[in-house]
Amino acid sequence: MTNYDDVDFTPIMALTEGEVITHSPVRDIRLPSGKVLALITLDNGRDHTRPNTLGPATLTELGQTLTALTARAAAGEIQAVGITGKQYILAAGADLSDISRVGSKDNAKLIAQLGHKVLGQLGELGVPSFAFVNGLALGGGLEIALNSTYRTVDSSAAAIALPEVFLGIIPGWGGAYLLPNLIGIENALEVVISNPLKQNRMLKPQQAFDYGIVDAIFSPATYLESSLAWADGVLNGKIKVDRKNEPGKIERAVKWPVAIKMARGMLESKIGTVPKSPYVALELLEKAKSGTKAEGFAREDDALAELVTGDQFAASMYAFDLVQKRAKRPVGAPDKELAKKVAKVGIIGAGLMASQFALLFVRKLKVPVLITDLDQARVDKGVAYIHDEIGKLQAKRRLDADAANQLRALVTGTTDKSLFADCDFVIEAVFEEVGVKQTVFGEIEKIIAPDAILATNTSSLSVEEIGSKLEHPERLVGFHFFNPVAVMPLIEIVKTPQTADAALSTAFVVAKGLGKNAVLTADAPGFVVNRLLAKVMGEAARAVYEGTPVADVEKAFAPLGLPMGPFQLIDLVGWKVAAHVQDTMVRAFPDRFYANENFHALAELDAVVEKDKGGRVTGFTKVADKVLKGHTGSTPASAATILGRVQDGLAQEIKIMLDEGVVPEVEDIDLCLILGAGWPFIDGGASPYLDREGASERAFGDTFHHPAIRGIASA
């Protein structure tokens, strides 16, 4: 195994240029027993908005600190070492800007080895080490704790996680070996693989304690004092640390292989085989059941070097940058000072979508929300649904009784539209038909104030046409949510040629208040997400009507890496909605989009497709087969043909959208696809993937990015 003391880390010291160094000052604390604990406090000198990160210079300094403490321990000057962070934060992990510019696979391996060398010292000091997780601990931050002998956590810590798989890499500083040997394979699979793949889910401190990741949990009021007293008790033998989830021989021999096999099946069913990092992580976790820590660390070194230099990590970092930076500063958003203050929201409609809107608006904005519909029964049903959902949040302890009652009181329903007079922001959630939307807006416009904002949630209709009969079309803006409303982070804000800056600014401010990311788009058919998903679904439908079995079509789309196949997606959004969107796109661009009249007959069925236990589409139902009979051809397309069509079609459509100014830049399209369609980080959205696959070159003789976004190993 590698002797890290013999490794020359000079080649990666160039990466320290521009690094915000997290320093590791030490102070001695005499415990009540008289023993001395040397406490390291990680601190980059910035406030909590700039978390501690672990770049090469930071790790080098921490290594020097730990080496000095090892000498002090040997001399009997200290009896323990503690490590904690500045207020609210232990560490947010590796400095990803450093990792993304490593320059070579050799350098990537050195980054992994440096982390192992330094963090590994926490378990080799000659005295016990205690990690006091006082706040955010992600990736390398959590691995600091895992490499320590004992761990406590502040019950108010923001988040604890190993999110690496979400970014196309693996926990590479001990996490993949140490965690399963601490908490068992099933729990480790949840933390290392399942949670990152669930929209990068994080652990709360109590969950980390329940898993056994930390040994004790204390309240924030006396966190450090309690942790130090607890450490003293451990050192004195008065406190015995019992790790109930630590795996024994039976788990290693019996549970471990079964859990790995089940996890592999789950991955293949849920995400296919395109993403590399989940499977590499799975292999590391599998091998962690035996062998030494040094062997486990060496495997992580090799795996991290391979993944960090690959295409998927490069694309992930591009996507990460879009979500972390561009999404927070929307391109084209007018000055927020122009926004109208929204003190009351009106929602036209009381169906499921309208009720979901109302729940979101009242929870996030905490202002009165008024819903309306054609009759009182529908209104009452909508209000009852909202009140019931608030009750569910209360039952889950996400709201206390007072907060729940306050929210219920803010939601009212009426059939009397005159009560909308004092609404500042009115959004419709009615049938997806231009005439219907024009009618309801025409009625409301006569009632509301001249400067009140109107918003339409249309998914593909022309916002300008919807507003064409308004006296003040400048007040209308597209405000397109995605389903499920509470979960999906994107809102497409649609600007017509008439939309005033005040309306646009209000829409962006409201979107932010709702906790959503907003992207500005022109008033073009399908806007961004539905236009491109219509291309995907249309090519899938084309292949079926040519005679290709639906299961073969689903498999042909697998290399795109989408969270679900095209027919699984259609089934989720609804066949009637999908048929409507396809018709809209074909009417607008008949030469580039595909629709089939038979699609509407399928949409009338109760069930169109059959699925396996993982939700993957395996074929059409018998009733759907009957409806399709006589409408399909006998020339099935090959998987390569289907994939090529959709790749080239997407590349062509994105280029046209950019040329037409639907969005300012290709980054906005990728951001929409990542946030609104679940397009995977490992693709970086669509454009980096299409560049890598040669589709951009085939479609328009160039690439979207210059240079193309590729990993070091492919450059």
Secondary structure, DSSP 8 states (H G I E B T S, - for coil): ---GGG---GGGGGGGTT----B--EEEEE-TTS-EEEEEEEB-SS-TTS---B-HHHHHHHHHHHHHHHHHHHTTS-SEEEEEESTTEEE--B-HHHHTT--SHHHHHHHHHHHHHHHHGGG-SSS-EEEEE-SEEETHHHHHHHHSSEEEEETT-S-EE--GGGGTS--TTTHHHHHHHHH-HHHHHIIIIIHHHTTS--B-HHHHHHHTSSSEEE-GGGHHHHHHHHHHHHHHTSS----TTS--HHIIIIIHHHHHHHHHHHHHHHH-S--SHHHHHHHHHHHTTSS-HHHHHHHHHHHHHHHHTSHHHHHHHHHHHHHHTGGGS-TT---GGG------EEEEB-SHHHHHHHHHHHHHH-S-EEEE-SSHHHHHHHHHHHHHHHHHHHHTTSS-HHHHHHHHHHEEEES-GGGGGG-SEEEE---S-HHHHHHHHHHHHTTS-TT-EEEE--SSS-HHHHTTT-S-GGGEEEEE--SSTTT--EEEEEE-TT--HHHHHHHHHHHHHTT-EEEEEES-TTTTHHHHHHHHHHHHHHHHHHT--HHHHHHHTGGG--SS-HHHHHHHH-HHHHHHHHHHHHHH-TTT----THHHHHHTSS--EEE-TTS-EEEE-HHHHHHHTTTS-S----HHHHHHHHHHHHHHHHHHHHHHTSSSSHHHHHHHHHHHH---GGGTSSHHHHHHTTHHHHHHSS-SSSS----TTT-
